Structure formats: C-alpha cells, structure tokens
Amino acid sequence: MAGETSDGLRLVGRPTIFVCPECNSMVYECVDSDCIRFRRRLGHEYTAEQICPGPEASLRQAWANVVRTLALYP
C-alpha cells in the first residue's frame, strides 16, 4: 500500500471514513501481519478498539449522562 501522493508525501495505508480522536484529521488503515492499526499521515496511531470503541463505551457514556442529569434535580 505504500506509495506517494502528488505532493510527494508517502501514503501510510488505505484512507478510511474515521477521524483522529485527538485532532479530527483523516486516518489511514494499516494492516500488519495480524493487526489492523489506524494512523494519521504524520503522527497519532490507534488500534481498531480505540477508533471505534463499540457499544459498551457508548452505553457507559449514556449512563454517565443520566447520572449527571439526575444529580442536578434532587
């Protein structure tokens, strides 16, 4: 997958629909022998679980919002 773009930058993998959680830049999919990683062209790198944490993280966040909201109304 390595190659170069028209501006001379080295490609790090296949472009994805995901964005970096730290800077909101597009991340690329990099496949190693047994691991899929996602990284920006220059810098931040994540595992699949970090990019898309799954329903458990969403549910945990939803419950935290409920608890915080109920605490406002005793």
PQR file with spaces between the fields and no chain letter, atoms N, CA, C, O and H, PARSE charges and radii, in Angstrom:
ATOM       1  N    MET     1       0.795   -1.196    0.000 -0.4000 1.5000
ATOM       2  CA   MET     1       0.000    0.000    0.000 -0.0000 2.0000
ATOM       3  C    MET     1       0.840    1.264    0.000  0.5500 1.7000
ATOM       4  O    MET     1       0.328    2.356   -0.244 -0.5500 1.4000
ATOM       5  N    ALA     2       2.097    1.121    0.267 -0.4000 1.5000
ATOM       6  CA   ALA     2       2.938    2.310    0.304 -0.0000 2.0000
ATOM       7  C    ALA     2       3.107    2.853   -1.105  0.5500 1.7000
ATOM       8  O    ALA     2       3.255    2.097   -2.065 -0.5500 1.4000
ATOM       9  H    ALA     2       2.513    0.234    0.465  0.4000 1.0000
ATOM      10  N    GLY     3       3.082    4.134   -1.210 -0.4000 1.5000
ATOM      11  CA   GLY     3       3.250    4.818   -2.479 -0.0000 2.0000
ATOM      12  C    GLY     3       3.461    6.279   -2.177  0.5500 1.7000
ATOM      13  O    GLY     3       3.804    6.647   -1.054 -0.5500 1.4000
ATOM      14  H    GLY     3       2.961    4.748   -0.431  0.4000 1.0000
ATOM      15  N    GLU     4       3.256    7.118   -3.181 -0.4000 1.5000
ATOM      16  CA   GLU     4       3.394    8.552   -2.954 -0.0000 2.0000
ATOM      17  C    GLU     4       2.213    9.286   -3.548  0.5500 1.7000
ATOM      18  O    GLU     4       1.629    8.854   -4.542 -0.5500 1.4000
ATOM      19  H    GLU     4       2.977    6.820   -4.093  0.4000 1.0000
ATOM      20  N    THR     5       1.871   10.389   -2.932 -0.4000 1.5000
ATOM      21  CA   THR     5       0.818   11.243   -3.434 -0.0000 2.0000
ATOM      22  C    THR     5       1.427   12.260   -4.382  0.5500 1.7000
ATOM      23  O    THR     5       2.646   12.314   -4.542 -0.5500 1.4000
ATOM      24  H    THR     5       2.345   10.740   -2.124  0.4000 1.0000
ATOM      25  N    SER     6       0.586   13.060   -5.007 -0.4000 1.5000
ATOM      26  CA   SER     6       1.083   14.068   -5.943 -0.0000 2.0000
ATOM      27  C    SER     6       1.959   15.117   -5.250  0.5500 1.7000
ATOM      28  O    SER     6       2.803   15.741   -5.893 -0.5500 1.4000
ATOM      29  H    SER     6      -0.405   13.016   -4.877  0.4000 1.0000
ATOM      30  N    ASP     7       1.760   15.313   -3.937 -0.4000 1.5000
ATOM      31  CA   ASP     7       2.587   16.284   -3.220 -0.0000 2.0000
ATOM      32  C    ASP     7       3.856   15.654   -2.645  0.5500 1.7000
ATOM      33  O    ASP     7       4.591   16.304   -1.902 -0.5500 1.4000
ATOM      34  H    ASP     7       1.074   14.806   -3.415  0.4000 1.0000
ATOM      35  N    GLY     8       4.112   14.386   -2.989 -0.4000 1.5000
ATOM      36  CA   GLY     8       5.356   13.744   -2.587 -0.0000 2.0000
ATOM      37  C    GLY     8       5.335   13.082   -1.224  0.5500 1.7000
ATOM      38  O    GLY     8       6.340   12.506   -0.807 -0.5500 1.4000
ATOM      39  H    GLY     8       3.514   13.858   -3.593  0.4000 1.0000
ATOM      40  N    LEU     9       4.203   13.151   -0.513 -0.4000 1.5000
ATOM      41  CA   LEU     9       4.138   12.509    0.797 -0.0000 2.0000
ATOM      42  C    LEU     9       3.890   11.019    0.636  0.5500 1.7000
ATOM      43  O    LEU     9       3.149   10.595   -0.251 -0.5500 1.4000
ATOM      44  H    LEU     9       3.387   13.619   -0.852  0.4000 1.0000
ATOM      45  N    ARG    10       4.508   10.237    1.489 -0.4000 1.5000
ATOM      46  CA   ARG    10       4.361    8.787    1.442 -0.0000 2.0000
ATOM      47  C    ARG    10       2.998    8.394    2.000  0.5500 1.7000
ATOM      48  O    ARG    10       2.603    8.880    3.060 -0.5500 1.4000
ATOM      49  H    ARG    10       5.111   10.582    2.209  0.4000 1.0000
ATOM      50  N    LEU    11       2.274    7.521    1.301 -0.4000 1.5000
ATOM      51  CA   LEU    11       0.998    7.019    1.802 -0.0000 2.0000
ATOM      52  C    LEU    11       1.273    5.992    2.902  0.5500 1.7000
ATOM      53  O    LEU    11       2.206    5.196    2.792 -0.5500 1.4000
ATOM      54  H    LEU    11       2.595    7.127    0.440  0.4000 1.0000
ATOM      55  N    VAL    12       0.472    6.010    3.945 -0.4000 1.5000
ATOM      56  CA   VAL    12       0.685    5.092    5.063 -0.0000 2.0000
ATOM      57  C    VAL    12      -0.284    3.928    5.044  0.5500 1.7000
ATOM      58  O    VAL    12      -0.111    2.984    5.814 -0.5500 1.4000
ATOM      59  H    VAL    12      -0.286    6.657    4.034  0.4000 1.0000
ATOM      60  N    GLY    13      -1.284    3.959    4.203 -0.4000 1.5000
ATOM      61  CA   GLY    13      -2.271    2.902    4.144 -0.0000 2.0000
ATOM      62  C    GLY    13      -3.466    3.361    3.337  0.5500 1.7000
ATOM      63  O    GLY    13      -3.396    4.334    2.587 -0.5500 1.4000
ATOM      64  H    GLY    13      -1.424    4.726    3.577  0.4000 1.0000
ATOM      65  N    ARG    14      -4.554    2.649    3.504 -0.4000 1.5000
ATOM      66  CA   ARG    14      -5.776    2.953    2.767 -0.0000 2.0000
ATOM      67  C    ARG    14      -6.595    4.007    3.522  0.5500 1.7000
ATOM      68  O    ARG    14      -6.791    3.863    4.729 -0.5500 1.4000
ATOM      69  H    ARG    14      -4.611    1.858    4.113  0.4000 1.0000
ATOM      70  N    PRO    15      -7.076    5.055    2.858 -0.5600 1.5000
ATOM      71  CA   PRO    15      -7.902    6.068    3.534  0.2800 2.0000
ATOM      72  C    PRO    15      -9.182    5.434    4.098  0.5500 1.7000
ATOM      73  O    PRO    15      -9.723    4.493    3.517 -0.5500 1.4000
ATOM      74  N    THR    16      -9.658    5.958    5.233 -0.4000 1.5000
ATOM      75  CA   THR    16     -10.877    5.436    5.865 -0.0000 2.0000
ATOM      76  C    THR    16     -11.875    6.561    6.083  0.5500 1.7000
ATOM      77  O    THR    16     -11.600    7.724    5.785 -0.5500 1.4000
ATOM      78  H    THR    16      -9.218    6.722    5.705  0.4000 1.0000
ATOM      79  N    ILE    17     -13.045    6.193    6.610 -0.4000 1.5000
ATOM      80  CA   ILE    17     -14.061    7.192    6.961 -0.0000 2.0000
ATOM      81  C    ILE    17     -13.867    7.704    8.383  0.5500 1.7000
ATOM      82  O    ILE    17     -14.589    8.601    8.816 -0.5500 1.4000
ATOM      83  H    ILE    17     -13.269    5.249    6.852  0.4000 1.0000
ATOM      84  N    PHE    18     -12.903    7.148    9.116 -0.4000 1.5000
ATOM      85  CA   PHE    18     -12.670    7.517   10.502 -0.0000 2.0000
ATOM      86  C    PHE    18     -11.792    8.758   10.617  0.5500 1.7000
ATOM      87  O    PHE    18     -11.023    9.083    9.713 -0.5500 1.4000
ATOM      88  H    PHE    18     -12.316    6.420    8.764  0.4000 1.0000
ATOM      89  N    VAL    19     -11.928    9.446   11.757 -0.4000 1.5000
ATOM      90  CA   VAL    19     -11.090   10.612   12.025 -0.0000 2.0000
ATOM      91  C    VAL    19     -10.338   10.398   13.332  0.5500 1.7000
ATOM      92  O    VAL    19     -10.766    9.628   14.192 -0.5500 1.4000
ATOM      93  H    VAL    19     -12.553    9.182   12.491  0.4000 1.0000
ATOM      94  N    CYS    20      -9.227   11.080   13.465 -0.4000 1.5000
ATOM      95  CA   CYS    20      -8.404   11.009   14.659 -0.0000 2.0000
ATOM      96  C    CYS    20      -9.163   11.609   15.841  0.5500 1.7000
ATOM      97  O    CYS    20      -9.655   12.733   15.741 -0.5500 1.4000
ATOM      98  H    CYS    20      -8.879   11.705   12.766  0.4000 1.0000
ATOM      99  N    PRO    21      -9.270   10.884   16.963 -0.5600 1.5000
ATOM     100  CA   PRO    21      -9.963   11.423   18.134  0.2800 2.0000
ATOM     101  C    PRO    21      -9.282   12.652   18.726  0.5500 1.7000
ATOM     102  O    PRO    21      -9.927   13.441   19.417 -0.5500 1.4000
ATOM     103  N    GLU    22      -7.993   12.825   18.467 -0.4000 1.5000
ATOM     104  CA   GLU    22      -7.261   13.954   19.038 -0.0000 2.0000
ATOM     105  C    GLU    22      -7.340   15.217   18.189  0.5500 1.7000
ATOM     106  O    GLU    22      -7.451   16.319   18.726 -0.5500 1.4000
ATOM     107  H    GLU    22      -7.469   12.185   17.906  0.4000 1.0000
ATOM     108  N    CYS    23      -7.284   15.066   16.866 -0.4000 1.5000
ATOM     109  CA   CYS    23      -7.191   16.266   16.025 -0.0000 2.0000
ATOM     110  C    CYS    23      -8.218   16.306   14.892  0.5500 1.7000
ATOM     111  O    CYS    23      -8.222   17.256   14.109 -0.5500 1.4000
ATOM     112  H    CYS    23      -7.194   14.171   16.430  0.4000 1.0000
ATOM     113  N    ASN    24      -9.080   15.307   14.788 -0.4000 1.5000
ATOM     114  CA   ASN    24     -10.123   15.229   13.762 -0.0000 2.0000
ATOM     115  C    ASN    24      -9.603   15.176   12.337  0.5500 1.7000
ATOM     116  O    ASN    24     -10.329   15.536   11.409 -0.5500 1.4000
ATOM     117  H    ASN    24      -9.077   14.536   15.424  0.4000 1.0000
ATOM     118  N    SER    25      -8.366   14.737   12.136 -0.4000 1.5000
ATOM     119  CA   SER    25      -7.825   14.528   10.792 -0.0000 2.0000
ATOM     120  C    SER    25      -8.160   13.118   10.331  0.5500 1.7000
ATOM     121  O    SER    25      -8.386   12.231   11.154 -0.5500 1.4000
ATOM     122  H    SER    25      -7.776   14.445   12.890  0.4000 1.0000
ATOM     123  N    MET    26      -8.194   12.908    9.019 -0.4000 1.5000
ATOM     124  CA   MET    26      -8.475   11.590    8.478 -0.0000 2.0000
ATOM     125  C    MET    26      -7.376   10.615    8.888  0.5500 1.7000
ATOM     126  O    MET    26      -6.200   10.975    8.941 -0.5500 1.4000
ATOM     127  H    MET    26      -8.010   13.629    8.350  0.4000 1.0000
ATOM     128  N    VAL    27      -7.774    9.368    9.180 -0.4000 1.5000
ATOM     129  CA   VAL    27      -6.795    8.340    9.495 -0.0000 2.0000
ATOM     130  C    VAL    27      -6.792    7.285    8.396  0.5500 1.7000
ATOM     131  O    VAL    27      -7.777    7.108    7.678 -0.5500 1.4000
ATOM     132  H    VAL    27      -8.729    9.075    9.137  0.4000 1.0000
ATOM     133  N    TYR    28      -5.679    6.599    8.281 -0.4000 1.5000
ATOM     134  CA   TYR    28      -5.482    5.562    7.270 -0.0000 2.0000
ATOM     135  C    TYR    28      -5.424    4.203    7.939  0.5500 1.7000
ATOM     136  O    TYR    28      -4.932    4.078    9.060 -0.5500 1.4000
ATOM     137  H    TYR    28      -4.879    6.743    8.864  0.4000 1.0000
ATOM     138  N    GLU    29      -5.927    3.181    7.255 -0.4000 1.5000
ATOM     139  CA   GLU    29      -5.883    1.818    7.763 -0.0000 2.0000
ATOM     140  C    GLU    29      -4.566    1.182    7.360  0.5500 1.7000
ATOM     141  O    GLU    29      -4.212    1.167    6.181 -0.5500 1.4000
ATOM     142  H    GLU    29      -6.327    3.283    6.344  0.4000 1.0000
ATOM     143  N    CYS    30      -3.833    0.650    8.346 -0.4000 1.5000
ATOM     144  CA   CYS    30      -2.556   -0.025    8.106 -0.0000 2.0000
ATOM     145  C    CYS    30      -2.698   -1.455    8.593  0.5500 1.7000
ATOM     146  O    CYS    30      -2.978   -1.684    9.769 -0.5500 1.4000
ATOM     147  H    CYS    30      -4.120    0.662    9.304  0.4000 1.0000
ATOM     148  N    VAL    31      -2.509   -2.408    7.711 -0.4000 1.5000
ATOM     149  CA   VAL    31      -2.657   -3.809    8.074 -0.0000 2.0000
ATOM     150  C    VAL    31      -1.283   -4.446    8.208  0.5500 1.7000
ATOM     151  O    VAL    31      -0.514   -4.501    7.249 -0.5500 1.4000
ATOM     152  H    VAL    31      -2.282   -2.221    6.756  0.4000 1.0000
ATOM     153  N    ASP    32      -0.984   -4.927    9.415 -0.4000 1.5000
ATOM     154  CA   ASP    32       0.232   -5.693    9.650 -0.0000 2.0000
ATOM     155  C    ASP    32      -0.124   -7.163    9.502  0.5500 1.7000
ATOM     156  O    ASP    32      -1.226   -7.492    9.063 -0.5500 1.4000
ATOM     157  H    ASP    32      -1.608   -4.882   10.195  0.4000 1.0000
ATOM     158  N    SER    33       0.772   -8.028    9.854 -0.4000 1.5000
ATOM     159  CA   SER    33       0.533   -9.465    9.693 -0.0000 2.0000
ATOM     160  C    SER    33      -0.705   -9.942   10.455  0.5500 1.7000
ATOM     161  O    SER    33      -1.476  -10.745    9.929 -0.5500 1.4000
ATOM     162  H    SER    33       1.667   -7.761   10.211  0.4000 1.0000
ATOM     163  N    ASP    34      -0.904   -9.470   11.663 -0.4000 1.5000
ATOM     164  CA   ASP    34      -2.052   -9.931   12.451 -0.0000 2.0000
ATOM     165  C    ASP    34      -2.778   -8.785   13.154  0.5500 1.7000
ATOM     166  O    ASP    34      -3.562   -9.033   14.071 -0.5500 1.4000
ATOM     167  H    ASP    34      -0.278   -8.817   12.090  0.4000 1.0000
ATOM     168  N    CYS    35      -2.541   -7.568   12.756 -0.4000 1.5000
ATOM     169  CA   CYS    35      -3.094   -6.416   13.467 -0.0000 2.0000
ATOM     170  C    CYS    35      -3.534   -5.340   12.477  0.5500 1.7000
ATOM     171  O    CYS    35      -2.862   -5.085   11.478 -0.5500 1.4000
ATOM     172  H    CYS    35      -1.904   -7.367   12.012  0.4000 1.0000
ATOM     173  N    ILE    36      -4.664   -4.718   12.768 -0.4000 1.5000
ATOM     174  CA   ILE    36      -5.115   -3.567   11.986 -0.0000 2.0000
ATOM     175  C    ILE    36      -4.919   -2.334   12.845  0.5500 1.7000
ATOM     176  O    ILE    36      -5.400   -2.271   13.977 -0.5500 1.4000
ATOM     177  H    ILE    36      -5.210   -4.924   13.580  0.4000 1.0000
ATOM     178  N    ARG    37      -4.219   -1.360   12.308 -0.4000 1.5000
ATOM     179  CA   ARG    37      -3.988   -0.102   13.017 -0.0000 2.0000
ATOM     180  C    ARG    37      -4.553    1.027   12.177  0.5500 1.7000
ATOM     181  O    ARG    37      -4.734    0.891   10.967 -0.5500 1.4000
ATOM     182  H    ARG    37      -3.828   -1.411   11.389  0.4000 1.0000
ATOM     183  N    PHE    38      -4.824    2.128   12.826 -0.4000 1.5000
ATOM     184  CA   PHE    38      -5.275    3.334   12.142 -0.0000 2.0000
ATOM     185  C    PHE    38      -4.345    4.456   12.542  0.5500 1.7000
ATOM     186  O    PHE    38      -4.063    4.643   13.726 -0.5500 1.4000
ATOM     187  H    PHE    38      -4.677    2.238   13.809  0.4000 1.0000
ATOM     188  N    ARG    39      -3.863    5.207   11.555 -0.4000 1.5000
ATOM     189  CA   ARG    39      -2.951    6.294   11.895 -0.0000 2.0000
ATOM     190  C    ARG    39      -3.097    7.445   10.927  0.5500 1.7000
ATOM     191  O    ARG    39      -3.544    7.285    9.791 -0.5500 1.4000
ATOM     192  H    ARG    39      -4.093    5.055   10.594  0.4000 1.0000
ATOM     193  N    ARG    40      -2.708    8.605   11.411 -0.4000 1.5000
ATOM     194  CA   ARG    40      -2.645    9.791   10.569 -0.0000 2.0000
ATOM     195  C    ARG    40      -1.409    9.706    9.709  0.5500 1.7000
ATOM     196  O    ARG    40      -0.507    8.911    9.975 -0.5500 1.4000
ATOM     197  H    ARG    40      -2.346    8.735   12.334  0.4000 1.0000
ATOM     198  N    ARG    41      -1.369   10.514    8.691 -0.4000 1.5000
ATOM     199  CA   ARG    41      -0.196   10.527    7.821 -0.0000 2.0000
ATOM     200  C    ARG    41       1.053   10.877    8.615  0.5500 1.7000
ATOM     201  O    ARG    41       2.120   10.309    8.381 -0.5500 1.4000
ATOM     202  H    ARG    41      -2.102   11.159    8.475  0.4000 1.0000
ATOM     203  N    LEU    42       0.924   11.813    9.557 -0.4000 1.5000
ATOM     204  CA   LEU    42       2.062   12.239   10.371 -0.0000 2.0000
ATOM     205  C    LEU    42       1.665   12.192   11.847  0.5500 1.7000
ATOM     206  O    LEU    42       1.204   13.196   12.391 -0.5500 1.4000
ATOM     207  H    LEU    42       0.057   12.274    9.747  0.4000 1.0000
ATOM     208  N    GLY    43       1.834   11.055   12.493 -0.4000 1.5000
ATOM     209  CA   GLY    43       1.624   11.087   13.931 -0.0000 2.0000
ATOM     210  C    GLY    43       0.705   10.062   14.532  0.5500 1.7000
ATOM     211  O    GLY    43       0.932    8.859   14.399 -0.5500 1.4000
ATOM     212  H    GLY    43       2.208   10.240   12.051  0.4000 1.0000
ATOM     213  N    HIS    44      -0.343   10.534   15.199 -0.4000 1.5000
ATOM     214  CA   HIS    44      -1.205    9.713   16.045 -0.0000 2.0000
ATOM     215  C    HIS    44      -1.522    8.352   15.426  0.5500 1.7000
ATOM     216  O    HIS    44      -1.753    8.239   14.223 -0.5500 1.4000
ATOM     217  H    HIS    44      -0.527   11.511   15.307  0.4000 1.0000
ATOM     218  N    GLU    45      -1.528    7.322   16.276 -0.4000 1.5000
ATOM     219  CA   GLU    45      -1.802    5.962   15.829 -0.0000 2.0000
ATOM     220  C    GLU    45      -2.717    5.271   16.834  0.5500 1.7000
ATOM     221  O    GLU    45      -2.559    5.453   18.041 -0.5500 1.4000
ATOM     222  H    GLU    45      -1.340    7.415   17.254  0.4000 1.0000
ATOM     223  N    TYR    46      -3.680    4.472   16.343 -0.4000 1.5000
ATOM     224  CA   TYR    46      -4.688    3.846   17.198 -0.0000 2.0000
ATOM     225  C    TYR    46      -4.967    2.420   16.757  0.5500 1.7000
ATOM     226  O    TYR    46      -4.728    2.053   15.607 -0.5500 1.4000
ATOM     227  H    TYR    46      -3.808    4.324   15.362  0.4000 1.0000
ATOM     228  N    THR    47      -5.479    1.618   17.688 -0.4000 1.5000
ATOM     229  CA   THR    47      -5.979    0.287   17.354 -0.0000 2.0000
ATOM     230  C    THR    47      -7.430    0.436   16.911  0.5500 1.7000
ATOM     231  O    THR    47      -8.017    1.510   17.044 -0.5500 1.4000
ATOM     232  H    THR    47      -5.674    1.916   18.623  0.4000 1.0000
ATOM     233  N    ALA    48      -8.003   -0.635   16.388 -0.4000 1.5000
ATOM     234  CA   ALA    48      -9.398   -0.611   15.965 -0.0000 2.0000
ATOM     235  C    ALA    48     -10.322   -0.304   17.152  0.5500 1.7000
ATOM     236  O    ALA    48     -11.310    0.414   16.998 -0.5500 1.4000
ATOM     237  H    ALA    48      -7.526   -1.507   16.280  0.4000 1.0000
ATOM     238  N    GLU    49     -10.004   -0.841   18.321 -0.4000 1.5000
ATOM     239  CA   GLU    49     -10.830   -0.609   19.510 -0.0000 2.0000
ATOM     240  C    GLU    49     -10.801    0.855   19.942  0.5500 1.7000
ATOM     241  O    GLU    49     -11.790    1.366   20.466 -0.5500 1.4000
ATOM     242  H    GLU    49      -9.201   -1.424   18.446  0.4000 1.0000
ATOM     243  N    GLN    50      -9.684    1.524   19.728 -0.4000 1.5000
ATOM     244  CA   GLN    50      -9.577    2.927   20.113 -0.0000 2.0000
ATOM     245  C    GLN    50     -10.326    3.836   19.142  0.5500 1.7000
ATOM     246  O    GLN    50     -10.898    4.843   19.557 -0.5500 1.4000
ATOM     247  H    GLN    50      -8.880    1.109   19.303  0.4000 1.0000
ATOM     248  N    ILE    51     -10.328    3.495   17.870 -0.4000 1.5000
ATOM     249  CA   ILE    51     -11.019    4.308   16.867 -0.0000 2.0000
ATOM     250  C    ILE    51     -12.527    4.121   16.972  0.5500 1.7000
ATOM     251  O    ILE    51     -13.282    5.089   16.882 -0.5500 1.4000
ATOM     252  H    ILE    51      -9.863    2.676   17.533  0.4000 1.0000
ATOM     253  N    CYS    52     -12.965    2.888   17.160 -0.4000 1.5000
ATOM     254  CA   CYS    52     -14.393    2.572   17.226 -0.0000 2.0000
ATOM     255  C    CYS    52     -14.627    1.711   18.459  0.5500 1.7000
ATOM     256  O    CYS    52     -14.636    0.485   18.355 -0.5500 1.4000
ATOM     257  H    CYS    52     -12.352    2.102   17.233  0.4000 1.0000
ATOM     258  N    PRO    53     -14.817    2.327   19.631 -0.5600 1.5000
ATOM     259  CA   PRO    53     -14.835    1.589   20.890  0.2800 2.0000
ATOM     260  C    PRO    53     -15.989    0.606   21.062  0.5500 1.7000
ATOM     261  O    PRO    53     -15.903   -0.278   21.915 -0.5500 1.4000
ATOM     262  N    GLY    54     -17.041    0.725   20.304 -0.4000 1.5000
ATOM     263  CA   GLY    54     -18.134   -0.232   20.383 -0.0000 2.0000
ATOM     264  C    GLY    54     -19.248    0.222   21.306  0.5500 1.7000
ATOM     265  O    GLY    54     -19.163    1.277   21.934 -0.5500 1.4000
ATOM     266  H    GLY    54     -17.110    1.443   19.611  0.4000 1.0000
ATOM     267  N    PRO    55     -20.307   -0.599   21.383 -0.5600 1.5000
ATOM     268  CA   PRO    55     -21.499   -0.208   22.142  0.2800 2.0000
ATOM     269  C    PRO    55     -21.288   -0.076   23.640  0.5500 1.7000
ATOM     270  O    PRO    55     -21.998    0.690   24.293 -0.5500 1.4000
ATOM     271  N    GLU    56     -20.327   -0.808   24.204 -0.4000 1.5000
ATOM     272  CA   GLU    56     -20.116   -0.730   25.649 -0.0000 2.0000
ATOM     273  C    GLU    56     -19.719    0.674   26.071  0.5500 1.7000
ATOM     274  O    GLU    56     -20.224    1.193   27.067 -0.5500 1.4000
ATOM     275  H    GLU    56     -19.751   -1.430   23.675  0.4000 1.0000
ATOM     276  N    ALA    57     -18.817    1.290   25.321 -0.4000 1.5000
ATOM     277  CA   ALA    57     -18.369    2.647   25.652 -0.0000 2.0000
ATOM     278  C    ALA    57     -19.521    3.644   25.493  0.5500 1.7000
ATOM     279  O    ALA    57     -19.665    4.560   26.302 -0.5500 1.4000
ATOM     280  H    ALA    57     -18.407    0.869   24.512  0.4000 1.0000
ATOM     281  N    SER    58     -20.330    3.470   24.464 -0.4000 1.5000
ATOM     282  CA   SER    58     -21.468    4.360   24.258 -0.0000 2.0000
ATOM     283  C    SER    58     -22.483    4.226   25.391  0.5500 1.7000
ATOM     284  O    SER    58     -23.020    5.223   25.876 -0.5500 1.4000
ATOM     285  H    SER    58     -20.213    2.726   23.806  0.4000 1.0000
ATOM     286  N    LEU    59     -22.737    3.000   25.804 -0.4000 1.5000
ATOM     287  CA   LEU    59     -23.669    2.759   26.909 -0.0000 2.0000
ATOM     288  C    LEU    59     -23.135    3.342   28.206  0.5500 1.7000
ATOM     289  O    LEU    59     -23.886    3.944   28.974 -0.5500 1.4000
ATOM     290  H    LEU    59     -22.301    2.190   25.410  0.4000 1.0000
ATOM     291  N    ARG    60     -21.844    3.168   28.456 -0.4000 1.5000
ATOM     292  CA   ARG    60     -21.228    3.727   29.655 -0.0000 2.0000
ATOM     293  C    ARG    60     -21.360    5.249   29.671  0.5500 1.7000
ATOM     294  O    ARG    60     -21.666    5.839   30.706 -0.5500 1.4000
ATOM     295  H    ARG    60     -21.234    2.679   27.832  0.4000 1.0000
ATOM     296  N    GLN    61     -21.128    5.876   28.527 -0.4000 1.5000
ATOM     297  CA   GLN    61     -21.252    7.329   28.430 -0.0000 2.0000
ATOM     298  C    GLN    61     -22.698    7.775   28.628  0.5500 1.7000
ATOM     299  O    GLN    61     -22.947    8.790   29.279 -0.5500 1.4000
ATOM     300  H    GLN    61     -20.879    5.396   27.685  0.4000 1.0000
ATOM     301  N    ALA    62     -23.644    7.032   28.078 -0.4000 1.5000
ATOM     302  CA   ALA    62     -25.063    7.373   28.242 -0.0000 2.0000
ATOM     303  C    ALA    62     -25.469    7.306   29.719  0.5500 1.7000
ATOM     304  O    ALA    62     -26.168    8.195   30.207 -0.5500 1.4000
ATOM     305  H    ALA    62     -23.441    6.208   27.550  0.4000 1.0000
ATOM     306  N    TRP    63     -25.038    6.266   30.429 -0.4000 1.5000
ATOM     307  CA   TRP    63     -25.365    6.157   31.854 -0.0000 2.0000
ATOM     308  C    TRP    63     -24.706    7.279   32.660  0.5500 1.7000
ATOM     309  O    TRP    63     -25.306    7.791   33.605 -0.5500 1.4000
ATOM     310  H    TRP    63     -24.471    5.545   30.034  0.4000 1.0000
ATOM     311  N    ALA    64     -23.515    7.655   32.308 -0.4000 1.5000
ATOM     312  CA   ALA    64     -22.847    8.761   32.999 -0.0000 2.0000
ATOM     313  C    ALA    64     -23.638   10.049   32.799  0.5500 1.7000
ATOM     314  O    ALA    64     -23.745   10.857   33.721 -0.5500 1.4000
ATOM     315  H    ALA    64     -23.028    7.239   31.540  0.4000 1.0000
ATOM     316  N    ASN    65     -24.190   10.250   31.611 -0.4000 1.5000
ATOM     317  CA   ASN    65     -25.016   11.433   31.350 -0.0000 2.0000
ATOM     318  C    ASN    65     -26.297   11.405   32.164  0.5500 1.7000
ATOM     319  O    ASN    65     -26.727   12.439   32.675 -0.5500 1.4000
ATOM     320  H    ASN    65     -24.104    9.594   30.861  0.4000 1.0000
ATOM     321  N    VAL    66     -26.912   10.239   32.292 -0.4000 1.5000
ATOM     322  CA   VAL    66     -28.138   10.104   33.090 -0.0000 2.0000
ATOM     323  C    VAL    66     -27.856   10.442   34.551  0.5500 1.7000
ATOM     324  O    VAL    66     -28.594   11.207   35.171 -0.5500 1.4000
ATOM     325  H    VAL    66     -26.562    9.399   31.876  0.4000 1.0000
ATOM     326  N    VAL    67     -26.794    9.873   35.092 -0.4000 1.5000
ATOM     327  CA   VAL    67     -26.442   10.110   36.498 -0.0000 2.0000
ATOM     328  C    VAL    67     -26.157   11.590   36.726  0.5500 1.7000
ATOM     329  O    VAL    67     -26.600   12.163   37.722 -0.5500 1.4000
ATOM     330  H    VAL    67     -26.194    9.252   34.589  0.4000 1.0000
ATOM     331  N    ARG    68     -25.426   12.207   35.813 -0.4000 1.5000
ATOM     332  CA   ARG    68     -25.092   13.624   35.951 -0.0000 2.0000
ATOM     333  C    ARG    68     -26.355   14.491   35.881  0.5500 1.7000
ATOM     334  O    ARG    68     -26.486   15.464   36.624 -0.5500 1.4000
ATOM     335  H    ARG    68     -25.067   11.743   35.003  0.4000 1.0000
ATOM     336  N    THR    69     -27.278   14.136   34.988 -0.4000 1.5000
ATOM     337  CA   THR    69     -28.527   14.898   34.858 -0.0000 2.0000
ATOM     338  C    THR    69     -29.390   14.751   36.094  0.5500 1.7000
ATOM     339  O    THR    69     -29.939   15.739   36.582 -0.5500 1.4000
ATOM     340  H    THR    69     -27.171   13.346   34.385  0.4000 1.0000
ATOM     341  N    LEU    70     -29.524   13.519   36.620 -0.4000 1.5000
ATOM     342  CA   LEU    70     -30.334   13.296   37.818 -0.0000 2.0000
ATOM     343  C    LEU    70     -29.746   13.998   39.033  0.5500 1.7000
ATOM     344  O    LEU    70     -30.488   14.387   39.935 -0.5500 1.4000
ATOM     345  H    LEU    70     -29.078   12.717   36.223  0.4000 1.0000
ATOM     346  N    ALA    71     -28.450   14.165   39.075 -0.4000 1.5000
ATOM     347  CA   ALA    71     -27.816   14.853   40.197 -0.0000 2.0000
ATOM     348  C    ALA    71     -28.193   16.332   40.220  0.5500 1.7000
ATOM     349  O    ALA    71     -28.134   16.968   41.273 -0.5500 1.4000
ATOM     350  H    ALA    71     -27.847   13.849   38.342  0.4000 1.0000
ATOM     351  N    LEU    72     -28.576   16.879   39.080 -0.4000 1.5000
ATOM     352  CA   LEU    72     -28.978   18.287   39.024 -0.0000 2.0000
ATOM     353  C    LEU    72     -30.372   18.523   39.603  0.5500 1.7000
ATOM     354  O    LEU    72     -30.707   19.641   39.993 -0.5500 1.4000
ATOM     355  H    LEU    72     -28.624   16.362   38.225  0.4000 1.0000
ATOM     356  N    TYR    73     -31.192   17.449   39.657 -0.4000 1.5000
ATOM     357  CA   TYR    73     -32.568   17.585   40.121 -0.0000 2.0000
ATOM     358  C    TYR    73     -32.821   16.671   41.307  0.5500 1.7000
ATOM     359  O    TYR    73     -33.309   15.555   41.128 -0.5500 1.4000
ATOM     360  H    TYR    73     -30.920   16.540   39.340  0.4000 1.0000
ATOM     361  N    PRO    74     -32.498   17.122   42.523 -0.5600 1.5000
ATOM     362  CA   PRO    74     -32.644   16.256   43.707  0.2800 2.0000
ATOM     363  C    PRO    74     -34.077   15.943   44.071  0.5500 1.7000
ATOM     364  O    PRO    74     -34.325   15.228   45.042 -0.5500 1.4000
